[in-house]
Amino acid sequence: MLLISMCFAGSHEQQGSIPKVFDLRASGYSDPILVSQTKGIGTKLKVAQLCNKHDKVGQDLVAMCVNELLCQGAEPLFFLDYRICGKLDDGVAQTITEGIAEACKLAGCAILGGDTNEMAGMYSPGEYNLVGFAVGAVKQGIKFPQHERIVDGDVLIGIASSGLHTQGFSLVRKIILTSSLHDFSQVFGGCGTQTLGIRTFSFFLHSGK
């Protein structure tokens, strides 16, 4: 499996499965509030596995975690992942790793590492599950939401979704299995060639502190 090393300020080059280390001061923070999130992708993984399309699920995993940090006003600092499978497929694992690395690069956070376990008694060959874990930081006094600053008359801005992502795929799969659609049929509503395999959009545009 290809191992991708990505170092940002605060991260330390380490080998093996030892606990990972991150230097918070080196990342530019002195007294921040830390914000963490753990997320999975859910049953969208079933679609990826049935279609043998694994290039977006790593990006989904990172985006699901760092987008939650954004809701608190936090900047992502580092990311780790945990993978469980029936039998390790080096090609699939490499594709997932590359997706995670690309998403972390876009979000500006370090990949501290991860862990992979084969559990043949729980997962069949070709089946796997992913869990992501991200930690971010926000300066004291600017953590969101700031309820005391919300008043009548404030404007609420909604951002349109770019398509189906990771939520509600149990229903999506049920619709597919009971209709003539297939997993890569075009999405309705003039979305062109977008498919059910579209990745989750990350709202982070990384900039210096």
N, C-alpha and C positions, 0 to 999 in steps of 0.2 A: 504494500500500500504506500502511495506517495504521501510523505509527511510534509506539510507546508508550514514553514516558520514565518511568523509575522511579528515583528517587534515594534512596539511603540514606546513612548516615554513612560517609564514606570515598570515596564515588563522586564523580566530577567530570562536570559537564555538558560534553559534547564533541560536535562535529559531524564528519561525514565518516567515512572509513575509517582515520583515523590510529590508531596503537596506543593502546589504552585505558589509563587511569590510575586507580589506586586507592590512597588514602592509608590505610595500615594503622593508624597511630596515631590518626587521626580516628575510626576504627571502635571504639576503646576498648581496643586491644591494644598492649602495649609490646614484648613478647618472646615471641611465640607460635610454635608449630609450625604451618606451613602444610600443608594436606592438599588434594590435587587429585584430580579424577576426570573422565574422558571416557567418555561412553556414547552408544550409539544405541538405537533402539527395536526394530530387527530387522524380521522379516517381518510383524509386526502392521501395519506401514505398508501392506502389500498389502491387508489387510482394509479399512483406512480408505479407501484409494484406490478399491477395487472398490465400496464402499458410499457413496462420496462423503460420508464423515463424518470431518471433520478437527478437530472441536472438542476432542478429548481428547488428541491426539498431542503437542501442545505441553506439556500438563501431565505426560504420561508422560515426556517428555524431561527435564524438570526433576527430577521425582521420582526417576527412575533415577539421576541424578547426586547429588542432595543426600542421598538415603537411604544412599548409600555413604559419604558424609562422616560421617554419624551413627554408623556402625559404628566410627569412629575417635574418637568423642567430640567431633567438630568442629562448629562453627557455620558455616553457609554464609555467605560474604561477597559473592561475585558470581558471575554466570553469563553465558556467551556461547553463541551457537549458530552452526552452519554449515549452510546449506541448499543442496542441489543439485537441479536440476530439468531436465526437458526443455524446458519453456516456462513461464515465470512466469505464474501465475494470481493476480491481485491479491486476489481474494476468498478463495481458499484461504490465501494467505500472511497475510492479515489475521486470519483465524480462528486460524491456528497461533500468530501473534504474541500474540493475546489470551489464548490458553491458556497460553503461556509466562509472560506478565505476571501472570496470576492465580496461577499456581503459585509464582512468585518472591515475590509478595506474601505468600502463605501461609507460605513458608519464611523470609521476612525477609531475602532477599538482593537485591542490586542487579543490574539488567540493564545490563551495561557495553556491550553491542552484539552484533553478529554480522555475518555475511557471507552473501550469496546469489549463486550462480552458475548460469547456464543452460548446460547441456552437452547440446545437442541430439543429438550423436553418440553419447551414452552412455545417455540417458534419453528415452523417448517422451513426447509431450504427456500430461499427467495424472500422470506418474510423478515422484516426488521422494524424496529421502532426507534425514534429519536427523541431526546430531551435536551433542551438548551438551557443554559444558565448565564445570565448577564448581570454585571454590576456597573452602576454609573455613579456620578457625583454631581451635586448641585451646591452652589454657594449658599451659605446661611442667609435666610431672608428672602430668597427668590424661588423657593420650592412651590410648585403648582399643586392643586389649585389654591389661589389666594381668595378665600371666600369673603374676606372682609372688604375686598375691592370690587366685588360683583354687586352691581346696582341695577334697578329697573331702567330699561332703556338701552342696556348694553346690546351690542350686535353679536349674534352667534353665527359663526361662519362654518358651513358644512362643506367638506371636501368630497367630491364624488368618487365612488369606488371605480377602480380601473377594471374590475371584473371579479369573478369568483376567486377566493383565495383559500383560506384554511378552515373557516367556520361554516358549519352546516353541510359538510360533505356527506354525512350519513343520508340526509335527504336527497342531495344531488345524486349519489350513487343509486338510491332507490328509484329515482326518476329515470336514470339511464337504463337500469335493468328492466324497467317495465315499459320502455318506449323504444322507438326505432333509432334513437340517437345513439351515437357511440362516443367514447371518451374524448375524441378530438374533433367532434362536430363544431362548426362555427357557432359562436355565441350569438344569440338573438340581439336585435337592437342596433344593427349597423356597426358592430365592433370589428368588422373585417375578418382578419385571420386569427384573432385571439381565440384561445382554447381553454378548456378546463385545466390545462397545465400551467396557466399563467402564474408567475411567482407573486408572493406578497410584497407590496411596495414598502420600502423603508423610507420613512419621512426624514431621515437624518441627512443633512448636507454638512459634512464635517468642516469645521473652521477652527482656527487657533483660538485659544482662550484669551 
